[in-house]
């Protein structure tokens, strides 16, 4: 029952993440229209509201699904990424690029959906182990999102190459919307067509007849990191020494949390792993968002007049990186106890290659570089979430995550505003124009960003080496999902 409730709570949140992608775009459109009348305070208000919604959804579902953190983060971040692209198409096709129609839709449609879904979004006690039905639901949600993303890519690319009739466009956009909201069928099914629970005989229950208790509580607690409930064999000797020292009064009895346990913010700030992860994320996402903010200018500089397809390629592969990184990292974490930072580090090396391709300033390398960078950017964005929760726990994950994502705006200011913007303006002034043309516009920027990603890759290697024992203790033991009595019997055998 608890597993069903947790699944039901999660499977309505892709819709909310989808709405977040829409609201992120919508507030920018509305704010740009209203800023002349009301000024920047209204703009700030518009920008703050939608991102808080996405933050709450992510934190809630990370606690609801502690055994599938990578998959959950990938789905939610993926839906958020594709939401902007889908609603850009809706804004152009159905709303005729009208801010008035957009405002009407925001005022009536989205609040109705949010009020209808809010009952299901709540923290729930997860199942004691992995639920096969949850895995099927995750796969279904991922498949529907992938199909929707492919159709959006087709609509954008084909629409810019050949003329497509409005009826075909309306049909495809309608199909995209149906695919994106199709996960709502899962909570409906789980609410009205619940499976009858069948109690299976417990082979460990025999010991209860002799007066012994039969604890079948899992080694995992819903609100805690996995490491708090796993016996770390490597620490046994140090624990004994600590106890002896405590008995002699040599050390204080109170100790701080270990990696994999629940950290408070002030406790995490003094850890080297925290800052290694922060800088790894900051350097990777900051360099990626620099290209995203300037991708249209990059295309114009190399001679591409219509940059819509280029932007769509980045958005599509950004979505692919977010969705796939969660599922792939989850598989290798559980099968080989491989730290998720391995994939973040690999993404940094690939970003070095992508920036080198950008530096050639050729149309032949621009599209492959954009696809590669979009994938790596999405991968970095999605993998930071479960990594932070596994290292520093879920109890105070909200504030830790909110500090981690500061790397995104700080990176945008430093790399995009101060670095790329100033170098671009300097080259444009040399040409005597406000718009820069030619390979020199961004070449130095891309060379610097490739070096930045190289530094990030080194930090990723260091962090991976440091936290590998943590992942071995979290996922390397074959006992971490079994009941306590079964663990004891297996250890004695």
VOGU-3710 file (C-alpha; in Angstrom, 3 decimals, decimal comma):
1> xxxxxxxxxx> 0,000/0,000/0,000  2,773/2,425/0,879  4,535/1,626/-2,380  1,362/2,370/-4,305  0,911/5,691/-2,569  4,501/6,691/-3,248  4,194/5,731/-6,894  0,933/7,605/-7,174  2,485/10,693/-5,598  5,373/10,622/-8,045
11> xxxxxxxxxx> 3,570/9,891/-11,252  1,549/13,088/-11,187  4,685/15,173/-10,731  5,927/14,853/-14,323  2,870/16,924/-15,173  3,927/19,502/-12,607  7,491/19,500/-13,936  6,034/19,850/-17,412  4,061/22,874/-16,153  7,259/24,229/-14,632
21> xxxxxxxxxx> 8,908/24,175/-18,044  5,928/26,065/-19,394  5,869/28,582/-16,557  9,590/29,228/-16,946  8,974/30,245/-20,543  5,686/31,970/-19,827  6,917/34,261/-17,099  9,683/35,464/-19,368  7,223/36,282/-22,149  4,758/37,990/-19,821
31> xxxxxxxxxx> 7,445/39,788/-17,902  8,994/41,161/-21,078  5,587/42,496/-22,089  4,787/43,978/-18,680  8,227/45,266/-17,712  7,734/48,537/-19,545  4,718/49,287/-17,364  5,737/47,841/-13,991  9,531/47,633/-14,086  11,962/45,065/-12,711
41> xxxxxxxxxx> 10,242/44,252/-9,378  7,456/42,485/-11,292  10,036/40,665/-13,387  11,738/39,368/-10,248  8,388/38,213/-8,872  7,606/36,340/-12,102  10,997/34,632/-12,103  10,934/33,465/-8,484  7,549/31,702/-8,516  7,952/28,773/-10,971
51> xxxxxxxxxx> 11,372/27,578/-9,867  10,253/27,131/-6,258  7,554/24,742/-7,492  10,088/22,543/-9,298  12,349/22,560/-6,244  9,588/21,272/-3,935  8,597/18,517/-6,350  12,160/17,282/-6,626  12,863/17,253/-2,891  9,574/15,478/-2,096
61> xxxxxxxxxx> 10,120/12,704/-4,619  13,749/12,144/-3,716  12,466/11,254/-0,236  9,610/9,153/-1,605  11,941/7,024/-3,752  15,319/6,679/-1,976  16,090/3,476/-3,920  15,556/5,126/-7,328  17,032/8,569/-6,870  18,807/8,742/-10,201
71> xxxxxxxxxx> 15,759/7,619/-12,158  13,471/10,053/-10,346  15,842/12,998/-10,807  16,300/12,156/-14,487  12,559/11,997/-15,166  11,715/15,210/-13,328  14,616/17,158/-14,811  13,848/15,690/-18,237  10,213/16,762/-18,126  11,286/20,210/-16,988
81> xxxxxxxxxx> 13,680/20,436/-19,947  11,192/19,304/-22,558  8,436/21,512/-21,123  10,015/24,703/-22,453  10,448/23,264/-25,967  6,914/21,873/-26,098  5,291/25,061/-24,964  7,358/27,116/-27,350  5,650/25,130/-30,095  2,251/25,592/-28,423
91> xxxxxxxxxx> 2,885/29,323/-28,046  3,697/29,614/-31,753  1,040/27,236/-33,111  -2,044/27,495/-30,897  -1,619/30,887/-29,243  -0,335/32,793/-32,309  2,442/34,312/-30,193  -0,151/36,345/-28,316  0,669/37,406/-24,763  -3,045/37,926/-24,056
101> xxxxxxxxxx> -3,935/34,352/-24,971  -0,945/33,137/-23,021  -2,115/35,015/-19,933  -5,611/33,561/-20,234  -4,239/30,050/-20,473  -2,010/30,607/-17,446  -4,856/32,123/-15,445  -7,345/29,309/-16,076  -5,698/26,121/-17,322  -2,644/25,660/-15,136
111> xxxxxxxxxx> -4,314/26,514/-11,768  -7,079/23,992/-12,485  -4,536/21,248/-13,195  -2,480/22,154/-10,126  -5,481/22,084/-7,811  -6,558/18,741/-9,260  -3,118/17,200/-8,742  -2,118/18,677/-5,389  -3,898/15,950/-3,383  -1,519/13,316/-4,730
121> xxxxxxxxxx> 1,748/15,215/-4,153  2,908/14,436/-0,621  5,719/12,668/1,198  4,929/8,945/1,457  6,638/6,055/3,171  8,341/4,053/0,402  8,352/0,285/0,076  10,937/-1,737/1,963  12,548/-2,867/-1,283  12,351/-2,322/-4,970
131> xxxxxxxxxx> 8,854/-2,687/-6,376  8,618/-4,219/-9,846  5,506/-2,196/-10,623  7,412/1,008/-9,878  10,081/0,008/-12,378  7,443/-0,577/-15,051  5,884/2,801/-14,293  9,245/4,525/-14,561  9,960/2,885/-17,919  6,518/3,853/-19,230
141> xxxxxxxxxx> 7,009/7,478/-18,173  10,459/7,614/-19,770  9,179/6,079/-23,013  6,317/8,559/-23,310  8,667/11,483/-22,697  11,103/10,210/-25,353  8,361/9,853/-27,950  7,126/13,367/-27,192  10,650/14,784/-27,500  11,202/13,088/-30,865
151> xxxxxxxxxx> 7,929/14,493/-32,221  8,837/17,994/-31,029  12,195/17,676/-32,780  10,455/16,576/-35,988  7,966/19,444/-35,810  10,722/22,014/-35,383  13,186/20,663/-37,944  10,674/19,744/-40,646  8,742/22,969/-40,120  11,876/24,979/-40,872
161> xxxxxxxxxx> 12,744/22,972/-43,988  9,414/22,484/-45,750  5,945/23,960/-45,460  3,637/21,801/-43,323  -0,129/22,200/-43,256  -1,667/23,573/-40,086  -3,839/20,480/-39,611  -0,765/18,210/-39,517  0,983/20,543/-37,103  -2,061/20,712/-34,801
171> xxxxxxxxxx> -2,326/16,920/-34,828  1,342/16,412/-33,925  1,261/19,005/-31,154  -1,897/17,430/-29,755  -0,192/14,029/-29,808  2,766/15,487/-27,906  0,475/16,828/-25,190  -1,283/13,475/-24,868  2,049/11,664/-24,532  3,318/14,039/-21,871
181> xxxxxxxxxx> 0,218/13,763/-19,696  -0,165/10,011/-20,276  1,569/9,150/-16,951  -1,611/10,373/-15,273  -3,142/7,065/-16,358  -0,943/5,294/-13,816  -2,277/6,952/-10,645  -5,805/6,597/-12,047  -5,239/2,871/-12,514  -3,662/2,512/-9,084
191> xxxxxxxxxx> -6,547/4,371/-7,455  -9,495/2,586/-9,058  -7,962/-0,787/-10,014  -5,746/-1,739/-7,109  -4,214/-5,165/-6,945  -5,315/-7,343/-4,079  -2,445/-7,807/-1,696  -1,507/-11,414/-1,155  0,488/-12,180/1,948  3,324/-14,560/1,206
201> xxxxxxxxxx> 4,490/-16,925/3,958  7,608/-15,654/5,629  10,219/-18,404/6,124  11,707/-16,377/8,948  8,456/-16,361/10,897  9,283/-19,729/12,478  11,597/-18,091/14,929  8,701/-15,987/16,235  7,057/-19,125/17,670  9,894/-19,570/20,106
211> xxxxxxxxxx> 9,336/-16,106/21,519  11,920/-14,403/19,315  10,944/-11,303/17,457  11,124/-11,269/13,706  12,086/-7,805/12,626  11,538/-7,403/8,932  12,160/-3,679/8,897  14,420/-2,738/6,014  17,901/-1,483/6,534  16,788/1,679/4,768
221> xxxxxxxxxx> 14,876/4,513/6,340  12,757/6,688/4,009  14,205/10,006/5,124  17,799/8,938/5,517  20,654/8,064/3,253  21,374/4,419/2,697  24,654/4,492/4,547  23,107/5,158/7,929  21,771/1,593/8,110  24,537/-0,481/6,557
231> xxxxxxxxxx> 27,254/-2,055/8,616  30,497/-0,739/7,234  32,996/-3,517/7,776  35,969/-1,244/7,124  35,001/0,968/10,051  34,634/-1,783/12,666  38,166/-1,417/14,009  38,001/2,368/14,158  34,635/2,193/15,933  36,089/-0,085/18,644
241> xxxxxxxxxx> 39,039/2,259/19,111  36,687/5,215/19,368  34,581/3,464/22,009  37,684/2,645/24,043  38,892/6,225/23,753  35,489/7,503/24,834  35,551/5,248/27,864  38,920/6,645/28,852  37,774/10,203/28,374  40,219/10,820/25,530
251> xxxxxxxxxx> 37,593/12,011/23,053  34,117/13,409/23,239  31,292/10,950/22,689  29,466/13,075/20,152  30,722/12,753/16,585  29,701/14,343/13,340  27,944/12,443/10,552  29,920/10,318/8,154  29,583/10,532/4,424  26,379/8,792/3,455
261> xxxxxxxxxx> 24,586/9,910/6,609  22,345/12,924/7,145  24,289/16,196/7,205  23,134/19,600/8,273  24,136/22,472/6,024  26,818/23,762/8,373  28,250/20,244/8,674  28,353/19,781/4,906  30,074/23,131/4,319  33,237/21,977/6,110
271> xxxxxxxxxx> 33,570/18,811/4,007  35,979/18,685/1,073  33,614/16,407/-0,871  30,899/19,046/-0,718  33,071/21,682/-2,332  34,535/19,250/-4,866  30,998/18,376/-5,977  29,973/22,033/-6,001  32,896/23,125/-8,172  32,453/20,100/-10,451
281> xxxxxxxxxx> 28,841/21,127/-10,996  29,620/24,849/-11,177  32,338/24,502/-13,819  30,386/22,008/-15,924  26,967/23,660/-15,869  28,421/27,182/-15,952  30,326/26,500/-19,168  27,317/24,729/-20,678  24,883/27,538/-19,913  27,330/29,961/-21,540
291> xxxxxxxxxx> 26,830/28,240/-24,874  23,089/27,975/-24,298  22,797/31,723/-23,654  24,871/32,596/-26,715  23,947/29,792/-29,106  22,038/32,056/-31,486  25,008/34,442/-31,719  27,342/31,476/-32,231  25,225/30,310/-35,177  25,066/33,774/-36,710
301> xxxxxxxxxx> 28,838/34,179/-36,338  29,496/31,085/-38,478  26,912/32,077/-41,091  23,678/30,359/-40,004  20,753/32,715/-40,500  18,010/30,577/-38,934  19,226/29,289/-35,562  15,911/27,703/-34,548  17,049/24,219/-35,546  20,333/24,701/-33,699
311> xxxxxxxxxx> 18,498/25,659/-30,510  16,140/22,710/-30,929  19,080/20,309/-31,279  20,552/21,583/-28,019  17,191/21,311/-26,226  16,541/17,782/-27,483  19,931/16,408/-26,483  19,748/18,285/-23,187  16,565/16,321/-22,520  18,245/13,075/-23,617
321> xxxxxxxxxx> 21,168/13,717/-21,277  18,922/14,395/-18,297  16,620/11,431/-18,804  19,229/8,835/-19,762  21,822/9,810/-17,155  19,461/9,019/-14,311  18,568/5,556/-15,607  22,110/4,629/-16,677  23,763/5,796/-13,465  21,088/3,998/-11,428
331> xxxxxxxxxx> 21,873/0,715/-13,217  25,625/0,926/-12,631  25,242/2,163/-9,071  23,177/-0,875/-8,120  25,056/-3,447/-10,198  28,655/-2,294/-9,646  28,447/0,367/-6,906  29,895/2,826/-9,422  29,815/6,434/-8,180  27,649/8,756/-10,237
341> xxxxxxxxxx> 30,551/11,191/-10,431  32,178/8,799/-12,918  29,573/9,900/-15,452  29,907/13,554/-14,487  33,661/13,305/-15,009  33,196/11,574/-18,363  30,843/14,390/-19,367  33,560/16,942/-18,548  36,041/15,196/-20,853  33,439/15,135/-23,621
351> xxxxxxxxxx> 32,712/18,825/-23,064  36,400/19,554/-23,663  36,000/17,841/-27,039  32,791/19,759/-27,732  34,427/23,143/-27,085  37,340/22,216/-29,340  34,804/21,485/-32,097  33,132/24,838/-31,410  36,495/26,592/-31,702  36,793/25,440/-35,338
361> xxxxxxxxxx> 33,793/27,726/-36,088  32,546/25,570/-38,939  29,001/24,595/-39,853  30,243/21,015/-40,274  31,268/20,799/-36,593  28,672/23,135/-35,083  25,745/20,705/-35,004  27,714/17,688/-33,640  29,282/19,942/-31,007  25,861/21,277/-30,019
371> xxxxxxxxxx> 24,409/17,776/-29,690  27,387/16,598/-27,615  27,365/19,641/-25,359  23,606/19,478/-24,862  23,857/15,846/-23,732  26,707/16,572/-21,310  24,962/19,657/-19,939  21,803/17,689/-19,209  23,815/14,875/-17,668  25,567/17,251/-15,255
381> xxxxxxxxxx> 22,285/18,906/-14,338  20,523/15,651/-13,457  23,318/13,675/-11,760  24,228/16,303/-9,193  20,857/15,758/-7,485  21,144/12,070/-6,469  24,882/12,409/-5,823  24,343/15,152/-3,249  21,560/13,166/-1,573  23,696/10,026/-1,331
391> xxxxxxxxxx> 26,709/11,806/0,129  24,908/14,135/2,537  21,576/12,426/3,196  17,946/13,301/2,595  16,942/14,831/5,921  18,313/18,284/5,018  18,551/17,691/1,293  16,410/20,712/0,413  18,824/23,337/1,682  21,875/21,428/0,430
401> xxxxxxxxxx> 20,376/21,141/-3,041  19,416/24,828/-3,081  23,036/25,731/-2,337  24,352/23,350/-4,997  22,253/24,855/-7,793  23,751/28,270/-7,105  26,485/27,058/-9,419  24,144/27,593/-12,351  23,468/31,355/-12,018  26,971/32,088/-10,747
411> xxxxxxxxxx> 28,433/30,265/-13,731  26,124/32,158/-16,081  27,270/35,503/-14,672  30,979/34,677/-14,720  31,329/32,678/-17,932  28,474/34,005/-20,038  28,213/37,640/-18,922  31,753/38,576/-17,984  33,772/36,228/-20,206  31,849/35,480/-23,401
421> xxxxxxxxxx> 29,918/38,755/-23,462  32,953/41,001/-23,119  35,083/39,059/-25,595  32,209/39,097/-28,107  31,663/42,843/-27,702  35,376/43,538/-28,059  35,531/41,614/-31,337  32,348/43,313/-32,596  33,871/46,733/-31,870  36,913/45,777/-33,942
431> xxxxxxxxxx> 34,539/45,038/-36,836  32,739/48,339/-36,314  29,349/46,718/-35,683  27,129/45,609/-32,821  26,996/42,087/-34,289  30,139/39,998/-34,642  30,761/37,755/-37,656  33,514/35,232/-38,221  35,449/32,552/-36,331  37,154/35,001/-33,965
441> xxxxxxxxxx> 33,929/35,986/-32,177  33,921/33,050/-29,770  37,183/31,205/-30,443  39,010/32,499/-27,365  35,905/31,909/-25,238  35,698/28,279/-26,338  39,405/27,716/-25,706  39,052/29,079/-22,165  35,913/27,000/-21,529  37,666/23,848/-22,724
451> xxxxxxxxxx> 40,385/24,514/-20,140  37,712/25,107/-17,495  36,144/21,721/-18,275  39,594/20,136/-18,135  40,018/21,450/-14,592  36,528/20,171/-13,742  37,451/16,727/-15,080  40,469/16,616/-12,748  38,251/17,566/-9,806  35,819/14,850/-10,861
461> xxxxxxxxxx> 38,555/12,213/-10,819  39,646/13,306/-7,330  36,061/13,288/-6,034  35,352/9,866/-7,540  38,409/8,364/-5,844  37,423/9,904/-2,518  33,790/8,768/-2,511  34,196/5,307/-4,017  34,320/3,694/-0,525  31,057/5,485/0,287
471> xxxxxxxxxx> 29,302/3,923/-2,690  30,797/0,547/-1,860  29,240/0,793/1,590  25,922/2,085/0,232  25,440/-0,282/-2,690  28,315/-2,760/-2,668  26,858/-4,985/0,028  24,293/-7,543/-1,032  22,624/-7,184/2,367  21,321/-3,640/2,129
481> xxxxxxxxxx> 17,778/-4,554/0,985  17,269/-7,653/3,123  15,481/-7,914/6,467  17,697/-7,738/9,537  17,124/-11,344/10,640  18,049/-12,604/7,182  21,194/-10,480/7,220  22,267/-12,056/10,501  21,713/-15,591/9,221  23,658/-14,885/6,037
491> xxx> 26,538/-13,337/7,944  26,717/-16,306/10,337  26,748/-18,712/7,371
//
